[in-house]
Amino acid sequence: MTASVAASGARRTTVRRAPALAAALLACVLPLAGCSDADSLGRVHHDDSGKGGPLSASSGTGGVSIQAPKTVPWYGSFGSFVLCARYPGNRISLRDIEYEADVEPLEVRTYLRTVRKSQIAFGDDGSRTAETSGFVSALGRPPKFDDLDGQAVGTFTSKINGHLITQSCEDAADQANGYTELLFVMKFGKEGGHVPRASINYVSDKGPADSGQYILDLKWAMTGCGTKIPIPGDKTTQDYCQVQG
């Protein structure tokens, strides 16, 4: 794996999916920009605030930490990035996923989880059951997660490049409908890992970019607790890992 050093001093790498579903970690040399900025290649950068780009990952700002189990190494998965098209009739083609790490996990892989409408089940309270709903974080990796009631429903693929997103955000917001969820699956050692941000590279036939190319910045921190966590000055990791560790 090669890596470049960002201006902040954090190591930045790129996760790219080969056709054979193997993950190659390559260097990322493009800085993450603010909302609706275009880089030298004409790609429009935007966040998930509803401005600037055709793709939404249904993400917010902040982050989540997973407490380390006793067995090392271990896997933690981060989700709830439900992918959908903001513009009706839009066809979005994913390209690759990038992430930036302050404390590098042993391994980072990305998956797409597709849950069909026919697979959705509801509990007595009227909400989706744990195994059919999206999840913020869970111990384990696809398709079985330790924190869920059973094996997670849906199909999983690590082939990102070329995957089409056509479901509208209005349709994806309906709990009775199926959805496509982006998952980050990380392997952690005793030091843990901290990924404060990631981004999705994609192309779209609608939107403000003349080139049709976009980068959606995900401002959601994903952390596996360990000896190098919490990160000094990072409230998310301090509030959870320090208290629970």
N, C-alpha and C positions, 0 to 999 in steps of 0.2 A: 504494500500500500504506500502510495506517495501522498504527501500532504503539503499544503502551502500555509503560510502564516498570515492571518488576517490582520487588519490594522489594530484590532482590539487585543491581539496576542493569542487569540483562540485558534486552535487547529481546525481547519475546515476540510471536509472530504465530501465526495459525492458518491451516492449509491446508485449504480446503474444496473439494470437487469438485462442480461444476455438472453437470446432466444431459448437457450437450454435451461433457463431458470436459475443459472448460477449468478451469484452477486460478485461484481468486481468493484472494488473501492478505488475511485480515481480522484485526482486532485480537483478542487474547485477554486477557480481564480477570480470569479465574479463576486463582488461584494453584494450583500443584501441591501436593497435600497428601500426608500419609503414608498408610500402609496402613490400609484400612478406615475412613477418615474420610468423613463425609457433608457435602456443602456445603449452602448455603441452599436449593437446588433439590431436595434429597433424593437427589442423585447420590452413590453410594458410590465413594470413591477407594480404589484398592488397587494393590499392586505385583505382580510376577510371582513372588513367593516361595511361592505356593500358598495364600495366605490371602485371604479376603474376597471374591473375585470369580469369576464364572463363566468368564471368558475368560482364556486364556493365550496369550502371544506367544513362549513358549519362550525367553525372554531372561534374561540374567544381569546382573551389574553389572560396570562397567569401561568399556572402550571400544576403538575401533580407529581408526587413522589411515591415510590413503592418501597416498603420496608424489606430489607434483605432477609431471606430465610437462613436457617442454620447451615444448609448445604451450599458450598461454593465450588464451581461457578453455578449461576442460576440464570433463568430467563424471566424477563418481564415484558409485557406487551402493553402498548399504548394505543388507544383508538378514539372512537367518537368523531373521527374526521369523515363525516358523511359527505360524499362528493355529489354535486348537483350543478345544473346549468341555470344561470340567472335569467337568460333570455329564452323565450319560448321558441322551440324548433332548433335550438342551437346544437351543433355537434362539436364536442370537445375531444381532442385526442391527447392523451397524456404522453409525456416524453420521459422524464426521469425525476427522481427525488434527491434533493440535497439536504444535508444537515450540518450544523456547526456544533462542535463539542468543546466544552471547557475541561471536562474530565472524560476522556475517551472510553466508551464501553469496549469490551473485548470484541464485540461484533454488533453490527446493526444491519438488519434486513427489513425491507418493506414488503407488505402484502396488500392485496385487494381482497376484501371479503364481500361476496355478493349474496344477499339474502333475498329470495323470491317472495312475492306476495303470498303464495300458497304455503310458505314455510312459517309465516308469522303466527304466533300463538299469544293469547292473552291470559293473564292471571285473574284471580277473583276481584282484584282492585281495578280492573279495566286497562291496566298497562301491559306492555309487552313482557313476556317472561324473560328471565335473565339470559337464557341461551339463545333467544331470538332478537334481543335488542342490542344496540351498540353499547360499548363499554368504554369508560375513561381509562382504566388501567386494570391489569390483572396479572397475577403470577402465572408463568407458563408461556406456551407458544402454540400457534395453530396446529391442529384444530381443538386441542384440549387445554383448558385454562383452569388452574386450581381454584380460582375465586368464583367460578360460575357453578350453577346447580348441576349442570351436565355438560356434555360436549357442545361447543358453540355450533349453532345451526348455520348453514351456508357453505359456499365453495370458496376456497382460498387459492390464490395464485400469486406468485412473485413476478409474473411478467407484467411490468408496468408500461413499457414503451409500446404505443399503439393502441392501448386500451381506450375504448370510446365511452364517454359520459354523455348521455342524451336525456336522462331524467331531469325534469325541471325541479327547482327547489320547492315550488309549491306542492308538487306531487310527493317529493321526498319527505316533506314535513308531515304528511298524513301518516299516522301511526299504523294504519291498516295496510300500507303499501310496503313493498320491498325497498331495498336501498343498496348502495355500494359504499363500503367503509374502508378508508385507508388505515392500515395498522403499521406501527413501528414496533418491531420485535428486537429486543436487545439482550445480549448475553453480558452478564456482569461478573467481574471477579471481586476480590475482597475490597478493592479500592472504590467500587461502585462506578457510577457514570452520570454525567449531566449534559444533556442536549438542550440548550436554551432556545433554539429556533431551528426551523427547517423551511424548505420551500418546494413547491411543485412546479416543474417546467411543463408547459403544455401549449398546444396550438388550438385556435378557435376560428370558425368561419364567421363569427360575429364579434363586435366590440370595437374599441377605439384604435387598436394597433394596426397600422398599415401592413405590417409584416405578418399579422395573425399570430404572433408569438407572445407568450405571457409567462410571468413568474408570480405565483401566489405565495406570499410570505406567511408562514404560520408562526405566530408569536406565542406559542404555547410550550413551556419548558417541560421536559420529560426527564425524570431522575430515578436512578436506582441507588438506594442508600449504601454507603460503604465508608471506608476509612478516610477517603478524600472528600467526603460529603459531611456536613454542609459546605457549600461554597461561601466564603467570607462575603458578607454584605448581601447575600441572596436570601430574601425573607422566606420564599417558598421552601427551600431546603432546610433552612434553620428551624422553621416552625414545625416541620414534620420529622426529619431525620434526627435532629438533635434531641428532641423530646422522646422519640420512640426508641432511639438506639441505646 
